[in-house]
Amino acid sequence: MSDDRPILLWLRRGDLRLADQPALSAAAATGAPIIPVFFRDSSVDRLGAAARWRLERALDALAQSLARHELPLILRSGAPEAALATLALETGARALYLCRHTDGDPVAFDSLKERLPEVRVFDGNRLFHPAEIRNASGGPFRVFTAMWRAMRGADIAPPAPVPPRLRSPEQHPSSERLADWKLGAGVRHGGSVLARHCEAGEEAAQARLAEFLEDDLRGYETGRDRLADDACSRLSPFLANGEIGIRQCWHAGLRARDMGNPGAEPFLRQLMWREFAAHLLWHAPELDKRCWRPEWEAFPWSTDETRSEIRAWKRGRTGVALVDAAMREMMVTGVMQNRARMVVASYLSKHLMADWRIGLRWFEAHLVDWDAANNALGWQWVAGCGPDASPFFRVFNPDTQAKKFDPDGVYRRRWLAEGTLVPEPTALEYFEAAPRAWTLSPSDPEPAPVVGLKEGREAALAGWHAFRNQGSAEL
Ligand SMILES: Cc1cc2nc3c(=O)[nH]c(=O)nc-3n(C[C@H](O)[C@H](O)[C@H](O)COP(=O)(O)OP(=O)(O)OC[C@H]3O[C@@H](n4cnc5c(N)ncnc54)[C@H](O)[C@@H]3O)c2cc1C
């Protein structure tokens, strides 16, 4: 006897695709009608302005893909557990399917199981569940290389294609309208600038992966550090929203490696960094709030966000060209090249001796690819207080970094306008995107350095020596 009761498919940020989507594949395989539903809950409202803006585009693209299968995406507001129970009653649903997330708000599974006939959870948004892998001593991994060596050969299930048939229910439950949620409101006029640099949705993600494999993977190992080259995959916003599955990216890397592509191994390593970050956050859920090495809580970082140097860092007006260019790239595009992230994070937490959490929160507000684990690990790694971190005394010199990774100044010219006769259009876009209250203009004089690079480095190292002499840190 066929069972026409629908399956509720609960989708969250990280799940927004049809291919390599294990909960969707399993629901489709039952032959039951499917009701995909997304909730605007507190986790959505807590997202930074740029990530929330980007989420709106991901949801819009997903709704269009589902519509091609005659499935409407149901949007509801409120705490999901209670709302799902209501929806199950309304629709006579037989089950709830969802993907497992390893970060974000925990799901009240007990309450869901009490209220729904069946609840099934599927893995697939990470290569490994952080609780299920262990280092040689049986504990969580603390060192990236150890995790890489142990897990690089692991058997990862291949990605499933878009299910050939998605059955639509006879009746659709009511839905709120995405436009009414105004998810992009927080970025204000910056949204129109971000939109010029942003593609969203599964189709765009698939095209990006294909283009990267074809054009850039071969030169990825060195290209990924060259600031002006755009030689990285630029998959991070798609991965953050789940518009592409991690297993698909992993298997694409493996295939390229088997075909002898020299960029494949370094690419797979970066995907493993994403796993390492998720693993650390799972085992240390306060990774974005507290120093992973607790003795570093006593480090003399400044927490005074009103300092003019910190304001200058946020506004891309420190007078250090590479730092300012990178901060502007983020304001205009919502992303920043990885090396540039390391340079600006080092400058803030070392040259300016500002608490890394100030930078972490600024990134959280401005990145469209914001990922709780990657961001926390990135900041703690650079600041020196994290697991497997770069030692504090390794202070990036932005000028040396610029000479090495932007030798012709192409990246800096792309993002800096002051003092230039004919600024590039991207450099001018910064003034469109930046808050009006900052009253910045491309004809402003070039900013003088807020701190000399030598002076800032020496002050940071003096702080570090004093801290070390207190004997509190293992340095
Ligand atoms: C201070 C700081 C903050 C960061 N904040 C974020 C963040 O909020 N969101 C985010 O996705 N990444 C973050 N990163 C990591 C990294 O900078 C970005 O993932 C990368 O720049 C994205 O570009 P891509 O997709 O072209 O990367 P590629 O070089 O093409 O790498 C492919 C994928 O591997 C993963 N990856 C690459 N590098 C890292 C890394 N160091 N750590 C973890 N995963 C990695 C990402 O998912 C990335 O999309 C941060 C790094 C630092 C130093």
The ligand as a MOL file (V3000), in Angstrom:
LIG
                    3D

  0  0  0     0  0            999 V3000
M  V30 BEGIN CTAB
M  V30 COUNTS 53 58 0 0 0
M  V30 BEGIN ATOM
M  V30 1 C 41.5900 35.2610 10.3100 0
M  V30 2 C 40.9210 34.2630 9.3750 0
M  V30 3 C 39.5480 34.1850 9.3270 0
M  V30 4 C 38.9200 33.2580 8.4580 0
M  V30 5 N 37.5360 33.2110 8.4280 0
M  V30 6 C 36.9270 32.3090 7.6110 0
M  V30 7 C 35.4980 32.2240 7.5540 0
M  V30 8 O 34.7610 32.9060 8.2780 0
M  V30 9 N 34.9500 31.3530 6.6530 0
M  V30 10 C 35.7180 30.5410 5.8680 0
M  V30 11 O 35.1720 29.7380 5.0840 0
M  V30 12 N 37.0530 30.5770 5.9520 0
M  V30 13 C 37.6930 31.4370 6.7650 0
M  V30 14 N 39.0650 31.4780 6.8100 0
M  V30 15 C 39.8440 30.4760 6.0340 0
M  V30 16 C 40.2150 30.8730 4.5980 0
M  V30 17 O 40.7780 32.1580 4.5730 0
M  V30 18 C 39.0470 30.8160 3.6330 0
M  V30 19 O 38.3820 29.5840 3.7680 0
M  V30 20 C 39.5060 30.9720 2.1820 0
M  V30 21 O 40.1470 32.2110 2.0040 0
M  V30 22 C 38.3090 30.8560 1.2590 0
M  V30 23 O 38.6930 31.0550 -0.0800 0
M  V30 24 P 38.5710 29.8660 -1.1320 0
M  V30 25 O 37.2160 29.2710 -1.0520 0
M  V30 26 O 39.0210 30.4070 -2.4310 0
M  V30 27 O 39.6270 28.8470 -0.5400 0
M  V30 28 P 40.5040 27.6470 -1.2000 0
M  V30 29 O 41.8990 28.0190 -1.0020 0
M  V30 30 O 40.0610 27.4300 -2.5980 0
M  V30 31 O 40.1510 26.4320 -0.2900 0
M  V30 32 C 39.0280 25.5780 -0.5310 0
M  V30 33 C 38.1870 25.4970 0.7180 0
M  V30 34 O 38.9540 24.9370 1.7840 0
M  V30 35 C 38.5530 25.5200 3.0270 0
M  V30 36 N 39.6900 26.2640 3.6000 0
M  V30 37 C 40.6980 26.8670 2.9300 0
M  V30 38 N 41.5690 27.4280 3.8040 0
M  V30 39 C 41.0820 27.1680 5.0420 0
M  V30 40 C 41.5220 27.4820 6.3550 0
M  V30 41 N 42.6590 28.1560 6.5780 0
M  V30 42 N 40.7740 27.0780 7.4050 0
M  V30 43 C 39.6310 26.3710 7.2120 0
M  V30 44 N 39.1590 26.0340 5.9790 0
M  V30 45 C 39.8760 26.4370 4.9170 0
M  V30 46 C 37.4360 26.5110 2.7150 0
M  V30 47 O 36.2040 25.8540 2.9040 0
M  V30 48 C 37.6920 26.8390 1.2470 0
M  V30 49 O 36.5280 27.2710 0.5650 0
M  V30 50 C 39.7090 32.3980 7.6710 0
M  V30 51 C 41.1010 32.4930 7.7280 0
M  V30 52 C 41.7040 33.4140 8.5730 0
M  V30 53 C 43.2020 33.4990 8.6010 0
M  V30 END ATOM
M  V30 BEGIN BOND
M  V30 1 1 1 2
M  V30 2 1 2 3
M  V30 3 2 2 52
M  V30 4 2 3 4
M  V30 5 1 4 5
M  V30 6 1 4 50
M  V30 7 2 5 6
M  V30 8 1 6 7
M  V30 9 1 6 13
M  V30 10 2 7 8
M  V30 11 1 7 9
M  V30 12 1 9 10
M  V30 13 2 10 11
M  V30 14 1 10 12
M  V30 15 2 12 13
M  V30 16 1 13 14
M  V30 17 1 14 15
M  V30 18 1 14 50
M  V30 19 1 15 16
M  V30 20 1 16 17
M  V30 21 1 16 18
M  V30 22 1 18 19
M  V30 23 1 18 20
M  V30 24 1 20 21
M  V30 25 1 20 22
M  V30 26 1 22 23
M  V30 27 1 23 24
M  V30 28 2 24 25
M  V30 29 1 24 26
M  V30 30 1 24 27
M  V30 31 1 27 28
M  V30 32 2 28 29
M  V30 33 1 28 30
M  V30 34 1 28 31
M  V30 35 1 31 32
M  V30 36 1 32 33
M  V30 37 1 33 34
M  V30 38 1 33 48
M  V30 39 1 34 35
M  V30 40 1 35 36
M  V30 41 1 35 46
M  V30 42 1 36 37
M  V30 43 1 36 45
M  V30 44 2 37 38
M  V30 45 1 38 39
M  V30 46 1 39 40
M  V30 47 2 39 45
M  V30 48 1 40 41
M  V30 49 2 40 42
M  V30 50 1 42 43
M  V30 51 2 43 44
M  V30 52 1 44 45
M  V30 53 1 46 47
M  V30 54 1 46 48
M  V30 55 1 48 49
M  V30 56 2 50 51
M  V30 57 1 51 52
M  V30 58 1 52 53
M  V30 END BOND
M  V30 END CTAB
M  END
